[in-house]
Amino acid sequence: MYLEKINHPNDIKKVPRAKLNVLAQEIREFLIESISETGGHLGANLGTVELTMALHLCLDFPEDKLIFDVGHQSYTHKILTGRREEFPTLRKHGGIAGFPKTSESDCDAFNTGHSSTSISAGLGMATARTLNGKNNTVVSVIGDGALTGGMAYEALNNAGKSNTKFIVVLNDNNMSISENVGGVSQYLDNVRTTEKYLELKEGVKGKLSHVPRGNEMISRIQKAKASLKSFVIPGMFFEEMGLTYLGPIDGHDISAMVKALNEAKRCKTPVLVHVLTKKGKGYLPAERHPARFHGAEPFEIETGLPKYKRVDPNYTDVFSTVMCKMGERDKDVCAITAAMPDGTGLKRFRSMYPDRFFDVGIAEEHAVTFAAGLAMGGLKPIVCIYSSFLQRAYDQMIHDVCIQNLHVVFAIDRAGIVGSDGETHQGIFDLSFLSTIPNMCVMAPKNKWELSDMMKFAVNYDGPVAIRYPRGKAYDGLSEFRAPIEYGQAEWINMESDICLLAVGSMVKTAVEVRDKLKGMGKNVSILNVRFVNPFDKEMILDALKTHKHLVTMEENVKAGGFGENIAEFLSSQGRFAKLTNISIPDIYVEHGNVDILKKEIGLDADSIVDKILKDGEGLS
């Protein structure tokens, strides 16, 4: 077992070259066995085993710097830097993260989790290295899916003009999470079918050099804008930006990649090394279903099927069903996603209404402005993006949608605590940043039926509207409470006196638990389902003050700028100073781990909330 000999950074260099393929197989077997137990990102990691090994053979850690775009392909890197024995804790509370993390290892050069950032970060680090008089190597690894994000091109443009020693490795597997779309993917398809350009380039030069005035012809061609590389170099796009292009190279051939990477290290200017890999390689279920094994739950190795079958629908399932029904009823309804048709529940809508489904790639900013254009053209666009990823399009929501008061619906999945993916994926800021935007209507459903009702309301609403809903099983309680959705109006679930729980969306379920506990202590407790965070129901809140001494706001969002702070400001503006307890997420970045454990740690579970209410309510009679 060569894998057992990898316990520290750079140990791979002690493995005989003839046995590297054996090590690659051992790493794959380890990844499959480990992730089948813990869950995690499998397909991307299986596809980059040899690539990561080649990088580790050419680099010295931690002196050299390796930045993974997004980072869901970093498991082999973690193994090769001595973290193999920690894999049973992968993505668990207190365990190793599913993404690179500088606090976890000095071999992790940059924290990642969102797409299309690695080239910018790598170029910055390479520039700092040069200015500091150092000579270490900086490499950014970016997938072809991440190249659909505009930030990657901003960085490439800057890199090409920088004259800085810097290596970009393009991991080309024709996949992001789902299959890639758009012009970039088509361009790379063409590159994949082209011969290696260096051989062709040298062949053309060799022929010309043997004809009269051939060298003069070569010089003129090189100087012309439509130069030799414009018709013989498959990577001309990158060359025209100022990067030296090497490839395409078999991403599962360690020797070929080592040769290319060492050649790239000798260059004094930016180099792009283009490698071709297969997502899920070595495990047939992952090869056949790469999207399913992008982020896998624990599974049976023999079949690839989940160990724990999901019986009850989650909020994404409910959204999916509603979208299909609305698409059938209204030909103007269309759906937009940023490279996540499966994750956002749009797979069925895409099959049923392909002409009204738009996957724009990993390009959230473009998705929002594209939707604004659709709305201006008379359609009813529904933009389906995870809460954490929507942050990237804040400017477009303001300038292109809300200033013009356009009817764009934002279906915001994974709002609140999402768990295992950690800080970069927790959707804990959306209530704050959405509520600051004039014209933006913000809603949150208490259960699966209310999500359906809110979607129908949103499609018929005239203006920007956002619906945020959590990850996981859709709450099916309180089915008897289904008052019609009316703009800006909350809903009473229980109306008593003394303590009033003002609960937002997912926190209504928690409020029911809190109320039951407080009722067992002899307390009078009401629950108000907020429904609308912006605008919130001012009249109903003022009415609540007539019979309640203690208001408790409950939200799965950070405190700063959230619903609770807005209520406090409102009460102050009205000269009303009732006891107010704010139950929210502390203004921190929430680590990875089990959702229930995380909620207890940050005080968002029922027991912690009851304790805080009792403590804050001391002295009230």
C-alpha positions in Angstrom: 0.0 0.0 0.0 1.7 3.1 -1.2 -1.1 5.3 0.1 -0.1 4.4 3.7 3.3 6.0 3.1 1.8 9.4 2.3 1.6 11.0 5.7 3.3 14.4 5.1 3.5 17.0 2.3 5.8 16.0 -0.5 5.8 12.3 0.5 4.6 11.4 -3.0 8.0 12.2 -4.4 9.3 9.1 -2.5 7.0 6.8 -4.5 8.7 5.1 -7.4 7.6 6.5 -10.7 6.7 3.1 -11.9 4.2 2.8 -9.0 2.4 6.1 -9.4 -0.5 4.5 -11.3 -0.8 2.0 -8.4 -1.0 5.0 -6.0 -3.6 6.6 -8.2 -5.8 3.5 -8.0 -5.4 3.3 -4.2 -6.4 7.0 -3.9 -9.5 6.3 -6.0 -10.5 3.3 -3.9 -9.9 5.3 -0.7 -12.1 8.2 -1.9 -14.9 5.9 -3.0 -14.9 4.0 0.3 -14.6 7.1 2.4 -17.2 9.3 0.7 -19.6 6.3 0.6 -19.7 6.7 4.4 -19.5 10.4 4.9 -20.9 11.8 1.7 -19.2 14.6 -0.2 -18.0 15.7 -3.6 -17.0 12.5 -5.4 -17.1 12.9 -9.1 -14.8 15.9 -9.3 -12.3 14.3 -7.0 -12.2 11.0 -8.9 -11.6 13.0 -12.1 -8.6 14.9 -10.8 -6.5 12.2 -9.0 -3.7 12.1 -11.6 -3.8 15.8 -12.2 -3.3 16.5 -8.4 -0.6 13.9 -8.2 1.3 15.5 -11.1 1.0 18.9 -9.4 2.4 17.5 -6.2 5.3 15.9 -8.1 6.2 19.3 -9.6 5.6 21.5 -6.6 7.1 21.8 -3.2 4.6 22.4 -0.3 3.9 24.6 1.4 6.4 26.9 -0.3 4.7 26.6 -3.7 1.0 27.7 -3.8 -1.9 25.7 -5.3 -5.3 27.4 -5.6 -8.3 25.2 -6.5 -11.2 27.0 -8.1 -14.4 26.3 -6.1 -12.4 23.6 -4.2 -14.7 20.6 -4.5 -11.8 18.7 -6.3 -9.3 19.2 -3.4 -9.7 15.8 -1.6 -6.6 14.2 -3.3 -4.7 17.3 -2.3 -5.8 16.9 1.3 -4.7 13.2 1.2 -1.3 14.1 -0.3 -0.7 16.7 2.4 -1.2 14.3 5.3 -4.9 14.5 6.1 -5.9 11.0 5.0 -6.6 9.7 8.5 -9.0 12.7 9.1 -11.3 11.8 6.3 -13.9 10.1 8.6 -14.6 13.6 9.9 -15.0 15.1 6.4 -17.6 17.9 6.4 -18.6 17.0 10.0 -18.8 19.5 12.8 -15.2 19.9 14.1 -13.8 17.8 11.2 -11.9 18.7 8.0 -13.7 20.9 5.5 -14.9 19.8 2.1 -13.1 22.7 0.6 -9.5 24.1 0.9 -9.1 25.9 4.2 -6.0 27.9 5.2 -6.7 27.3 8.9 -6.6 23.6 8.3 -3.3 23.3 6.6 -0.5 25.6 5.5 -0.6 23.7 2.2 -4.0 25.2 1.5 -3.1 28.5 -0.1 -6.5 30.1 -0.3 -10.1 29.5 1.0 -12.5 28.7 -1.8 -16.1 27.6 -2.2 -17.5 29.8 -4.9 -16.6 29.6 -8.6 -14.3 31.5 -11.0 -12.1 33.1 -8.3 -8.9 31.1 -8.5 -7.2 33.0 -11.4 -7.7 36.3 -9.6 -6.4 35.0 -6.3 -3.5 33.2 -8.0 -2.4 36.2 -10.0 -2.5 38.3 -6.9 -0.3 35.8 -5.0 2.1 35.5 -7.9 2.4 39.3 -8.1 3.0 39.6 -4.4 5.7 36.9 -4.6 7.5 38.8 -7.4 7.3 42.1 -5.5 8.7 40.3 -2.4 11.7 39.0 -4.4 10.7 35.3 -4.1 10.7 32.7 -6.8 8.1 30.0 -5.6 5.6 28.7 -8.1 1.9 29.7 -8.0 -0.7 27.5 -9.8 -4.4 28.0 -10.1 -6.6 25.1 -11.1 -9.8 26.0 -12.8 -12.5 23.8 -14.4 -14.1 24.5 -17.8 -17.4 25.0 -16.0 -15.9 27.8 -13.9 -14.8 29.5 -17.1 -18.4 30.3 -17.7 -18.1 32.9 -14.9 -17.1 36.4 -16.1 -14.6 36.9 -13.3 -12.4 34.3 -14.7 -12.0 36.3 -17.9 -11.3 39.5 -16.1 -8.5 37.7 -14.4 -7.2 36.1 -17.6 -7.2 39.5 -19.3 -5.2 41.0 -16.4 -2.8 38.0 -16.3 -2.1 38.2 -20.0 -0.9 41.8 -19.6 1.0 41.2 -16.4 4.2 39.6 -17.6 4.1 37.6 -14.3 5.3 34.1 -13.8 2.1 32.2 -13.2 0.5 28.9 -14.2 -3.2 28.3 -14.8 -4.3 24.7 -15.2 -7.5 24.3 -17.1 -9.2 21.1 -16.0 -11.5 20.3 -18.9 -14.0 17.6 -18.2 -17.0 19.2 -20.0 -18.8 19.5 -16.7 -19.5 22.0 -13.9 -22.1 20.4 -11.7 -24.4 19.6 -14.6 -23.2 19.5 -18.2 -21.6 22.7 -19.4 -23.5 25.0 -21.7 -22.6 28.0 -23.9 -19.9 29.2 -26.3 -17.0 28.5 -24.0 -17.9 24.8 -23.8 -18.3 24.7 -27.6 -14.9 26.3 -28.1 -13.2 23.8 -25.8 -15.0 21.0 -27.6 -13.2 22.2 -30.8 -9.9 22.3 -28.9 -10.4 18.8 -27.7 -10.5 17.5 -31.3 -7.4 19.4 -32.5 -3.9 18.0 -32.7 -1.3 19.4 -30.3 -0.4 22.8 -31.6 3.3 22.7 -31.0 3.8 19.9 -33.5 1.7 21.6 -36.1 3.3 24.9 -35.5 6.8 23.5 -35.9 5.8 21.6 -39.0 4.5 24.7 -40.7 7.6 26.6 -39.8 9.8 23.8 -40.9 8.2 23.7 -44.4 8.4 27.5 -44.8 12.0 27.5 -43.8 13.0 25.4 -46.8 11.4 27.7 -49.4 12.9 30.9 -50.8 12.5 33.8 -48.4 10.7 31.4 -46.1 12.2 32.9 -42.9 11.0 36.3 -44.0 7.5 34.9 -44.5 7.6 33.4 -41.0 8.6 36.7 -39.5 5.8 38.5 -41.3 3.2 36.0 -40.3 4.3 36.2 -36.6 4.0 40.0 -36.7 0.7 40.1 -38.4 -2.5 40.3 -36.2 -3.8 37.2 -38.0 -0.6 35.5 -37.1 0.5 31.9 -37.4 -1.1 31.0 -34.0 -4.4 32.3 -35.3 -4.7 29.3 -37.6 -2.6 26.6 -36.1 -2.9 27.0 -32.3 -6.0 25.4 -30.8 -5.6 27.6 -27.7 -5.4 30.8 -29.7 -8.1 32.4 -27.5 -5.7 32.2 -24.5 -2.7 33.1 -26.6 -4.4 36.2 -27.9 -5.0 37.2 -24.2 -1.3 37.0 -23.6 -0.9 33.5 -22.0 1.3 30.8 -23.4 -0.9 27.8 -24.2 0.2 24.2 -23.6 -2.1 21.3 -24.5 -4.5 19.7 -24.7 -2.9 17.0 -22.5 -4.4 13.7 -21.2 -5.3 14.5 -17.6 -4.9 10.9 -16.6 -1.4 10.5 -17.9 0.8 11.5 -15.0 4.1 11.6 -17.0 2.6 13.8 -19.7 1.3 16.2 -17.2 4.5 16.3 -15.2 6.4 17.1 -18.5 4.0 19.9 -19.3 4.0 21.4 -15.8 7.8 21.4 -15.7 7.8 23.2 -19.0 5.3 25.7 -17.7 7.5 26.3 -14.6 10.4 27.3 -16.9 8.3 30.1 -18.5 8.7 33.6 -17.1 5.3 34.7 -18.2 1.7 33.4 -17.6 1.1 29.9 -19.0 -2.2 28.0 -19.4 -1.9 24.2 -19.3 -5.0 22.6 -20.8 -5.7 19.0 -19.4 -8.6 16.7 -20.4 -10.1 14.7 -17.6 -13.2 12.5 -17.0 -15.4 13.4 -14.1 -16.1 10.4 -11.9 -13.3 8.3 -13.5 -12.8 4.9 -12.1 -16.2 4.5 -10.6 -18.8 3.5 -13.1 -21.9 5.0 -11.4 -20.1 8.4 -11.1 -19.0 8.2 -14.7 -22.6 7.5 -15.9 -24.2 10.0 -13.5 -21.7 12.8 -12.8 -24.3 15.3 -11.7 -25.7 12.9 -9.1 -22.2 12.2 -7.7 -21.1 15.9 -7.7 -22.2 16.2 -4.1 -23.2 12.7 -3.0 -25.0 11.5 0.1 -23.7 8.3 1.7 -24.1 5.5 -0.9 -23.8 1.8 -1.5 -20.5 1.2 -3.3 -21.8 -1.8 -5.3 -24.8 0.1 -6.8 -24.1 3.8 -6.3 -27.6 4.1 -4.7 -28.1 6.2 -1.6 -27.9 4.4 1.7 -30.8 6.4 3.1 -33.7 6.8 0.8 -35.5 10.1 1.0 -39.3 9.5 1.3 -40.6 13.0 2.2 -40.3 15.8 -0.4 -37.9 18.6 0.3 -38.5 22.3 -0.5 -36.7 22.0 -3.8 -39.1 19.1 -4.8 -42.1 21.3 -3.9 -40.7 24.2 -5.9 -40.1 21.8 -8.9 -43.6 20.6 -8.9 -45.1 24.1 -8.7 -42.8 25.4 -11.5 -44.1 22.7 -13.8 -47.7 23.5 -13.0 -47.1 27.2 -13.5 -45.3 26.5 -16.8 -48.4 24.6 -18.0 -50.8 27.4 -17.0 -48.9 30.4 -18.1 -46.8 30.4 -21.4 -45.0 33.5 -20.2 -43.4 31.7 -17.2 -39.7 30.9 -17.9 -36.9 29.7 -15.7 -33.3 30.7 -15.4 -30.5 28.9 -13.5 -26.8 29.4 -13.1 -25.4 25.9 -14.0 -27.6 24.1 -11.5 -30.8 22.7 -13.1 -30.7 19.6 -10.9 -29.8 21.4 -7.7 -32.5 24.0 -8.0 -35.2 21.5 -9.1 -35.6 22.7 -12.7 -34.8 19.4 -14.4 -38.4 18.5 -15.1 -39.3 22.1 -16.2 -36.3 21.9 -18.6 -37.7 18.6 -20.1 -41.3 19.9 -20.3 -40.6 23.5 -21.6 -37.1 23.5 -23.1 -37.8 26.8 -25.0 -38.5 28.5 -21.7 -35.6 27.1 -19.7 -32.3 28.9 -19.7 -29.1 27.6 -18.1 -26.6 30.6 -18.4 -23.6 28.8 -16.8 -21.9 29.8 -13.6 -22.8 33.5 -14.2 -25.2 34.8 -11.6 -24.7 38.4 -12.5 -25.6 37.7 -16.1 -28.6 35.5 -15.0 -30.2 38.4 -13.2 -29.7 41.0 -15.9 -30.8 38.5 -18.6 -33.9 38.0 -16.5 -34.4 41.8 -16.4 -34.3 41.7 -20.2 -36.8 38.9 -20.4 -39.1 40.8 -18.0 -38.8 44.0 -20.1 -39.8 41.8 -23.1 -43.1 40.8 -21.4 -42.1 37.4 -20.0 -42.3 36.3 -16.3 -38.7 35.1 -15.5 -38.1 33.1 -12.4 -34.4 33.1 -11.4 -33.5 30.0 -9.4 -30.2 30.4 -7.5 -28.9 29.3 -4.1 -28.9 32.0 -1.4 -25.1 32.1 -1.1 -24.6 32.4 -4.8 -27.1 35.1 -5.3 -24.9 37.4 -3.3 -22.7 37.7 -6.4 -25.5 39.5 -8.3 -26.4 42.1 -5.7 -25.5 45.0 -8.0 -27.6 43.6 -10.9 -30.6 43.2 -8.6 -30.4 46.8 -7.7 -29.5 48.5 -11.0 -31.1 46.2 -13.6 -34.2 44.9 -11.8 -35.3 47.0 -8.9 -34.5 50.5 -10.1 -36.7 49.7 -13.1 -39.2 47.8 -10.9 -39.2 44.9 -13.2 -41.3 41.7 -12.6 -38.5 39.2 -11.9 -39.1 36.4 -9.4 -36.1 35.2 -7.3 -36.5 31.7 -6.1 -33.8 31.5 -3.4 -33.0 27.9 -2.5 -30.7 26.8 0.4 -31.6 29.9 2.5 -30.4 29.7 6.1 -28.1 27.0 7.6 -27.2 24.4 4.9 -24.7 22.3 6.9 -21.8 20.4 5.5 -20.5 22.8 2.9 -19.7 25.4 5.5 -19.1 29.1 5.5 -19.1 29.7 1.7 -22.5 28.0 1.3 -24.5 29.0 4.3 -27.4 31.2 3.1 -27.5 33.5 6.1 -27.3 37.0 4.6 -30.1 37.2 2.1 -32.8 38.7 4.4 -30.3 41.5 5.2 -29.1 42.3 1.7 -32.5 41.9 0.0 -34.3 44.0 2.6 -32.1 47.0 1.8 -33.2 47.1 -1.8 -36.2 49.5 -2.6 -39.0 47.8 -4.6 -37.9 44.3 -3.6 -40.7 42.3 -2.0 -39.2 39.5 0.2 -41.2 36.5 1.4 -40.5 33.3 3.4 -42.9 30.3 3.6 -43.6 28.4 6.8 -44.3 25.1 5.1 -44.6 23.3 1.7 -48.1 24.6 1.0 -47.1 28.2 1.7 -44.2 27.9 -0.7 -46.6 26.8 -3.4 -49.0 29.7 -2.6 -46.2 32.2 -2.5 -44.9 31.1 -5.9 -48.3 31.6 -7.4 -48.6 35.0 -5.8 -45.1 36.0 -7.0 -45.9 35.1 -10.6 -48.9 37.4 -10.6 -47.2 40.2 -8.6 -46.1 43.2 -10.6 -42.5 43.9 -9.6 -39.4 42.3 -8.1 -40.2 39.6 -5.6 -37.9 37.1 -3.7 -39.0 33.9 -2.0 -36.4 32.3 0.3 -36.7 28.7 1.4 -34.4 26.3 3.3 -32.6 23.1 2.3 -34.0 19.8 3.5 -37.4 18.2 4.2 -40.3 20.5 3.6 -42.3 21.1 6.8 -45.8 19.7 6.5 -47.2 20.9 9.8 -49.8 23.7 10.2 -51.6 22.6 7.1 -54.8 24.0 8.5 -53.4 27.5 8.4 -53.5 28.6 4.8 -54.8 32.1 4.7 -54.6 33.6 1.2 -51.3 35.4 0.5 -51.9 39.1 0.4 -49.2 41.7 -0.1 -47.4 42.6 3.1 -49.7 40.7 5.4 -48.7 38.4 8.2 -50.7 35.4 9.5 -51.7 34.5 13.1 -51.0 30.9 13.9 -51.9 31.2 17.6 -53.3 34.3 19.3 -53.0 34.6 23.1 -51.1 37.2 25.1 -47.9 38.1 26.9 -45.3 36.5 24.6 -45.5 36.9 20.8 -43.2 34.9 18.5 -42.7 36.7 15.2 -41.3 33.9 13.1 -39.8 34.1 9.6 -40.2 31.2 7.2 -38.3 28.1 8.5 -38.4 29.5 12.1 -42.2 29.0 12.3 -41.7 25.3 12.8 -39.2 26.1 15.6 -41.7 28.6 17.0 -44.2 25.8 17.4 -41.7 23.8 19.4 -40.8 26.9 21.5 -44.5 27.6 22.2 -45.1 24.0 23.3 -42.2 24.2 25.8 -43.3 27.6 27.1 -46.9 26.5 27.4 -45.7 23.6 29.5 -44.3 26.3 31.9 -47.6 28.0 32.1 -46.8 30.9 29.7 -49.2 32.5 27.3 -47.7 32.5 23.9 -48.8 33.6 20.4 -47.2 32.8 17.0 -47.3 35.3 14.2 -46.2 33.9 10.8 -44.4 36.9 9.4 -44.6 35.8 5.7 -43.4 39.2 4.4 -40.0 40.4 5.5 -40.2 43.4 3.2 -42.6 45.0 3.6 -43.5 43.5 6.9 -46.9 43.8 8.4 -46.6 47.0 10.6 -50.3 47.1 11.4 -50.4 43.6 12.8 -47.2 44.1 14.8 -48.7 47.3 16.4 -51.9 45.3 17.2 -49.7 42.6 18.8 -48.3 45.2 21.2 -51.8 45.8 22.6 -51.9 42.3 24.2 -48.3 41.3 24.4 -45.5 42.5 26.7 -42.7 40.6 25.0 -42.0 40.4 21.3 -39.6 37.8 20.0 -38.3 37.9 16.4 -37.1 34.6 15.0 -35.1 34.4 11.8 -32.5 32.1 10.2 -30.4 35.0 9.1 -27.6 37.1 10.6 -28.6 39.7 13.1 -27.1 42.7 11.3 -29.7 44.2 8.9 -32.1 41.3 9.5 -35.8 41.2 10.3 -35.3 41.7 14.1 -33.2 44.8 13.7 -35.8 46.2 11.2 -38.5 45.6 13.8 -36.5 47.3 16.5 -36.0 50.3 14.3 -39.7 50.4 13.4 -40.8 50.3 17.1 -38.4 53.0 18.0 -39.7 55.2 15.1 -43.2 54.7 16.5 -42.2 55.5 20.1 -43.1 52.0 21.2 -40.6 50.4 23.5 -41.9 46.9 24.3 -39.5 44.2 25.4 -37.9 42.8 22.3 -35.8 39.7 22.0 -33.9 39.1 18.7 -33.4 35.4 17.9 -31.0 35.3 14.9 -27.6 34.0 13.8 -24.7 35.8 15.4 -22.8 38.0 13.0 -20.3 35.3 12.2 -19.4 32.9 9.5 -20.9 29.5 10.4 -18.6 26.5 10.0 -19.5 23.2 8.4 -21.4 20.4 10.2 -24.7 18.9 11.0 -27.5 21.5 10.8 -29.0 20.5 14.2 -25.6 20.7 15.9 -24.9 24.1 14.3 -28.2 25.5 15.3 -27.7 24.4 18.9 -24.2 25.9 18.9 -25.4 29.3 17.6 -28.5 29.4 19.8 -31.1 28.8 17.1 -32.6 25.5 18.5 -35.8 25.5 20.6 -34.2 24.9 24.0 -31.7 27.8 23.5 -34.5 30.1 22.4 -36.7 29.2 25.4 -33.8 29.9 27.7 -33.2 33.3 26.1 -36.9 34.3 26.2 -37.1 33.4 29.9 -34.0 35.3 30.7 -35.0 38.4 28.7 -38.5 38.2 30.1 -37.5 38.2 33.8 -39.3 41.0 35.7 -42.2 41.2 33.2 -45.5 40.6 35.0 
